[in-house]
Amino acid sequence: MLEEIRPPRESIVDLALLLERSLSHDDDWYSGDQVMDLHHLKRRLAEQEEQLDRTIGKVRLQGAALSMTSLQKIELRRDAVALIGVCMNILQATGLLDPDLDI
């Protein structure tokens, strides 16, 4: 019973490392000017959404169940995490991640 409750550690660590890599390599967006940062991030968000759509478009349905190769899974995970990273940057630029901000 205890084994069933444990989260899949390998998957969580893989996603955490991908997100950390995505966030740490994309610090070039921050200029300090909130309007310009948001403008730049909105363009990057659109680019990441298009990349994710292209990756998903490569996946073909086989019968009623979805089957992906390991390379397709890696690409999909990488692109989804990159999209999440851009969203996190937008939250950071708007100050919504600030715990002291009263929303």
C-alpha positions, 0 to 999 in steps of 0.5 A, spaced: 500 500 500 505 504 501 508 503 494 502 506 491 502 512 494 509 514 493 510 519 487 514 517 481 521 520 483 524 520 476 519 523 472 519 529 478 526 530 478 526 530 470 521 535 470 524 539 475 531 539 472 528 541 465 524 547 468 530 549 472 534 549 465 529 553 461 529 558 467 536 559 468 538 559 460 532 565 459 535 570 463 536 575 457 528 577 457 529 582 463 531 589 462 527 592 468 522 595 463 516 592 465 512 594 458 518 592 454 519 585 458 512 583 457 512 585 450 518 581 449 515 575 453 508 575 449 512 574 443 516 568 446 510 565 448 507 565 441 513 562 439 513 557 444 506 555 443 507 554 435 513 550 437 509 545 442 503 545 436 509 543 431 511 537 436 504 535 438 503 535 430 508 530 429 505 525 434 500 520 430 494 517 433 494 509 433 487 506 434 484 509 440 490 510 444 495 515 443 502 512 442 509 516 442 516 514 441 521 516 446 524 521 442 517 524 441 515 524 449 522 527 450 520 533 445 513 534 448 516 534 455 521 539 453 517 544 449 511 544 454 516 545 460 519 551 455 512 554 455 511 553 462 518 557 463 515 563 459 509 563 463 513 563 469 517 569 466 511 573 465 508 572 472 515 574 474 515 580 470 508 582 472 510 581 479 505 576 481 510 571 484 511 577 489 508 574 496 508 581 499 503 583 493 496 584 495 492 581 489 
